[in-house]
Amino acid sequence: MILNTSGGVTGGDRFAISARTGAGSAITLTTQAAERLYRAEPGETARIDVDLHVAEGASLHWLPQETILYNHANAARTLTAHVGHGGRLLAVEPLIFGRRAMGERLSDTRLCDSWKIYRQGELVFADNLRLSGPVEARLDQSAIAAGCHAMASLVMLVEGADRLLPDLRRHLGETGGATVIGKNVLFARVLATDGFELRRRLVPALEFLAAAPLPRTWMI
């Protein structure tokens, strides 16, 4: 269980998380509660860097709860993972673009998410997500999110990833998509109207992929 004792992240903050498994071991990492990216002063950017190492034959599940973006937030996040021979990685990053029930709107917000995953030293997955400016207006466009204000990205390195694809797509529903990239790299992205609906989709999908119940902090 990872705790953020500052209670949130704002411009100029720097956070770094590193996790390393031993050969043949298994670990699940999650957070105590949702992370919050608060308003940043002009010219200030928050940084969050996650570095994961999965040893030979080990399993690591990176399952943080949602990150909530506030108006005028400015953050850059990276996730880098190194997976050894026979290692298994499951990682998810859920995002909520303002809590609509609280009347929060994102008229000027910036987020950069960069993922890189290596298997035995070879880059097998990379994804860059950048959102800036009037995020809510862009999400409302039919070709982008069609009014959905919550999203999650999910990646899994596992033998036989293609066999998991049909059931994963069923769990994600009509606003989710999943595919197998290269050899045994499963990637999915799902959109939802709000955080509750997103979690309602993610919990069964993640439990299916993890083949185990999620940490209790993930309970709906």
N, C-alpha and C positions, 0 to 999 in steps of 0.2 A: 504494500500500500504506500503510495507516494503522497506526501503532504506538501502543500504550498503554504508555508506559515505567514506569508505576506498577505494572503487573502485575495490575490489577483495579480495581474501583470499590467504595467503601464509603460509609457515611453521611456527609454533609457535603461529599463531593467534587463538583466542578463541571467538566463537560467540554462544550466547544462545538466542533463541526466545521462548517466552511463550505466549499462547493465551487461554483465558477462556471465555466461553459463559455463559450467564444467562439462567435460565429455560425458554424454549419456544422461545428463541431468534435465530437469524440467522446471520452468519458472513461469508464473503469471504475474504481470505487473498491471496495476490499475491505480486510480486516484480516489481520494476520499470523497470528492464532490466535483461538480463541474468547474472547469477553469474559466476565468473571466479576463478578457482583454479589454482594459479600460481606456478611456480617452488619453491620448498622448499630446504633449505640447508640440507646436510646430517644429519640425526638424528632428524630432526624437523618434527612434524606432526601438521597440522591444525585440529581444532575440531569445528564442528558445531552441536549443540544440539537443537532440536525442541521438545517442550513439549506442547501438546494440550489437553484441557479439554472440553468435550462436555456435558453440563448439561442435565437434564431430558427434553425430548421433544425438544431439541435444534438442530440446524444444523450448521455444520462448514465445509467450503470448503477450503482446503489447496492447493493452485494452484500456486506455484512459477514457474517462467519461467525457461528456460534451465540452467543447470550448464555446463560450458565449461571447460574441463580438458586440461591443458597444459603439455608439456613434463616435467618430473621430479617433478610433483605435488605429494604431499603426504598428504592425508586427511582422517579423520575418521568422519563420520556423524551418528547421531542417530535421529530417529523420534519415540517418545513415545506418545501415545494417550490414554486417558481414556474417555470412552463414557458411559453416563448414560442411564437409562431406556427410550426407545423410541427415543434416540438420533440418529442423522444421520451424518456420516462423509464421506467426499470425499477427497482423498489425491492423489497427483501425484508428481513424481520427474523425470523430463526429464534430460538426460545426453547427451552431445556431446563430443565424444572422439577426440578432435583436429578438427580445422576448415580446412577441406581438400582444400577448395578454396584458403586458405592462405598458403598452403604448410606445414601445421603443422602436425607433426607425433609424435606418442607416443611410444618411444623406452624404456622408463623406468619411469613408473608412478604407483602410488599406491592409491587405493581408497577402503575404507571399509564403507559400508552402512548397518545399522542395524535398522530394524523397529519392534516395539512391540505395539500391540493394545489390550487394555483391554475393555471388556464390563461388566459393573457392577462389576468390580474387577476381572473378569475372563479373562485370556489370551486367545484371540480368533484368533490372527494372529501374526506370527513372520516370518521375512525374513532377511537373511543375504547375502549380496553380497560383494565379495572380488575380486579385480583385482589387480595384481601386475606384475612388470617387463615389458616385451615387449607386452604391451596391444594391440597395433595395429596388431601385428603378430598373436596374439591369436584370435582377433576378425575376422581375415581373414579366420580362419579355418572353414570348412563347418559345423562342428558339434557344433560350438559356435555361430557365428553370420554371417557366409558366406559373409564376406566383408562389412557388415553394420557397420556404425560408429556413430550411434545415437540410443538411447534406452530410454524407459520410463517405469517406474513401476507405477501402479495405483491400489488403493484399495478403496473400498466403503462398508460401513456398512449401510444397508438399508433394511427395510422390503420388502419382495418379490424380493430379489436380483436375483433369478433364472429366473424371467420373463424378466429381462433386458438383459440376456446373449445373446440371438440370435442377437438382434440389435447391441449390443456392438461388437460382433465378426465381424459383417458386416462392421462397421465403422473402425475397426483396420486393416482389410485386411489380406492378406496371410501371412505376417510376424508378425502378432500379435496373441496372445493366451489369452484366458480368461476362468475362471472357478469360481464356487462357492465353497468356503471352509467352511465346517461346516454349521452353520445356518445363512443365510443372510449376509455372508461376500463374497464380489465379488472382485476377484483379476485378474489383467491383466498385461501383459508385451508385449511391442511392439518394434520391431526393424525397423530401416529405414536407407537408404543410407547416409543421411545427416540431418542437423537440419531443413531445409525447409520441406523435405518430412516427417519428424517426426511430425512437427507442423501441416502439412496438414492432417495427420491422427488424431492427438490428439484433435484438435479444435472441429470437429463435435462429436467425442466420448465424450469429456467432456461436451459439451453443451447438448448432449443427457442425460447424467447422472445427470447433474445439473438442467436440465429442465429450463435453463435460458441462456442468452448470457454470454460469458466470459467477464472479465474485458477488457477494451479497449487496455491495453498493450499487450494483446494476439493476436491482429489483425495481420493477415498475410500481 
